[in-house]
Amino acid sequence: MCAALTELLGKASLFGELELVELEALAHTAELREFARDEVIFAAHEPADGLYVIVNGRVKVCVSSAGGKELILATLGPAQFFGEMALLDDATRSASVIAQLPTTAYRIRRDDFERLLEQHTTIARKLLRELSLRLRRANAQMESLATLDVVGRLARYFIDLARQHGQILGNGWVAVRRPTHQDIANSIGTSRETVTRLINDLEQRGLVVNEGKMSYLREAVLSETEE
């Protein structure tokens, strides 16, 4: 198990430049956690206990409005990490993280992570870059909510989902496991009923192919829309 975790940590952007012996030492401190679909990994305002690196599955990072409506800020998959913000400022969790699929993740405890940051400035720089990237994505999401109509927001959602979590099939298509219509609605600021109707419309127009819980987008669409 330690060897598999060492390999996983080496693939994670945050730890990619560590030496093998350092990755192995980090792996020895990590704790394997398994979460069922829809299980709350941690909730906003809880004390922070560590950083999580995803082995498999997918999670959503979300917050609730004053009216109790859920807004999904991001979805994360294998080799990505979450839970780092509260470790940096010694505050409680700023958002909730919930498993969208059955998910396995390794938890790196606060003390071990803080010790790693002190010993490796490259990790601190990478962490800052990753936080900057996530902030840019959040800003793009807010701009999308403000400037695009719901069809445009849904199209952008599928494109971003395919880029971040899609599997290139080699036949011109990209496959991605589709979140629930409610989760999509919570990401683009509309209702579940509207999402269902618009997904059917996109399929009828040949822009998306849906089979069961999977969606397929043409690979060319992702290239054409890259900035």
N, C-alpha and C positions, 0 to 999 in steps of 0.2 A: 504493500500500500504506500509506503514511504517513497519508493521509486516512482510510482505513478504520480504522486503528489508533486515530487520534485520536477517531473517533466511538465506537469500542468503549470506550476509556478513559473517555470522558465518560459512558457508561452504567454503568460500574462504580461501586458505591457509594463506594468509597474515593477516587475522583478526580473525583466529580461536580461539585464546586464550583470546580475549577480553571478559569482563563480559557483561551480557545482557544489563545493563544500558548504558554501553559504546557503544555497538553496536546500541542501540536505538538512542543515541545522534548523532552518525555518520550518521545513516539513515536519520535523520531529516535534515541534511545538504546536502544530495545527490540530484541530479537532474536527472530525468528520460529523456533519449534520445532515439529516435527511428531512425533507419537508413534503407534505402532501399538496396536491393542487388546492389552491385557495387558502392554504395555511398562512397565517401571519408570522413572518420571520421575526420582525420586531415592529413596534408601533411608534408613531411620532410621540416625542416627549419622554420616552423611556430612557433610562440610563444606558450609556453605550458600553458594550462589553467586548467589542472587537470588530475587526475587519473581516469580510467574507469574500472568498474567491469561489466562483461558480464552477463546478465540475460538469454538470449537465442540467438541462432544464431551462427555465426562463422565469424571471421575476419582474414585477412591476414596482416602480418607485412612485408613490402617490401621496397626495395631501388632500385634506378635506376643506371645503369652503365653510364660511360661517353658517351657511344653510345646510351643511351636512353633505353636500354633493362632492363626489370623488373626482379629482383631476389627476390623471396619470402623467407624470413628468418624464418618465423614461422606461424602457424595457431593456433588460440586460440578460446576456446569455453566457455560454461556456467561456472560461478564461477571463471574463470580466469580473470586476469587483464592486463592492458597495459597502457602505457603513463607515467610510473613512472620515467624513466631515466632522462628526461628533468627537472623533479621536483627536482631531487637530485643535479644536477650541475647548475641549473638556466640557462640552455642553451635552444636553440631552439630544436624542435623535430629532432631526429636523423634518423627517418624512417617515412614512410607513413603507415597509417592503413586504410584498405578498407574492407567494409562488403562483405564477400563472399556469405552470405545468408541474408535475412531480419533479422536484429539484434536489440535487445533492450539492453541498457546498462545504468548503473547509473554513472554519473560523480561526483567525489568528488573533490571539488575545491582545488586549491593549498594551500591556507591559512589553510584550515581545515586539509589537509593531513600533512602539516608541523607541525601543532600543535599536531597532533596525534603522529608523530614521536618523538617529544620532550617529550611527556608524557609517551610513552611506548617503552622502549628499545627493548622489545621482537619483536615488529613489525620491527624495524630497522634490527635486526638479521635475521628475516625471509625474509625480502626484500633482504638482501645480499645473503642468500642461494638461493633464487629464481633467482637472477641475475646470480649467479654462475652456476646454473642448465641450464639457457638459454644460457650462454656462452659455456658450454660443448656441448649442442645440436648444436650450431652454428659451433663449431669446428668439431663435428662429421659430420655435413653436408658438410663442406669444405673437410674433409678427404674422404667422399664418392664421392664427385665430382672429386677428384684427383685420387682415387685408384680403383673405381668400374666402370665397363662398364655400359652402359645405362640401360641394363636389370636389373643389380644388383641395380642400383640407384632407378629404378621404384619399384622393389620389396621392397626395404628398405623404400621407401616413403609410400607404402600401409601399411606396418607393423607399422610404426610410427604413421600413421594417425589412424589406428584401435586402437592402444594402448591409444592414447591421446583422441580420440573423438568417439571411437566405442561403440556400444551398444551390450552387451553380450546377446544373444537370449535364452540361456539355452539349445540349441539343438546341441551344438558343433560348432556353427557359430557366428561370430561377424559382425554386420552390421554397415556400416558407409556411410554417405552421401558423395558422390564423388564430389570433386571440378571439375571445368571445365578442359578440357584437356589442355587448354592454361595455367591455373594456375599450373597444375602439371608440365608442360614443364618448366615453369619459376622457379619451385622449384628444378628440377633435371638437369637443364642445357641442354635442348635439344629442339626439335621443336614439335609443336602441332601434326603434321602429324606422327612423330615418336611415340609419346605417344599413339595416336589412334591405330596404328598398333600393338604396343607392348601389349596394354591392350587386344586387340583381341587375340593375341598369348597366353597371360597368361590365358585367359578364355578357349581357346581351350585345353590347357594343364591341365585344372581343378584346377588351383592354385587360381583363383579368379572367383567369379560368379557375373555378373553384371545384374541388373534389373532396367531399367529406370535410375534414378539418384543415385541409391544405389549400393554399392559394398559389397560383403560378402566374408570374409576370414575365414578359419577354425581356431577355437580357439587354437588348438594344435600348429599351426604355430607360434603364438605369444609366447607361453611358450617355444618352442624349441629354439627360437632366442633370448630370454632374456639373458642379460649378467650377 
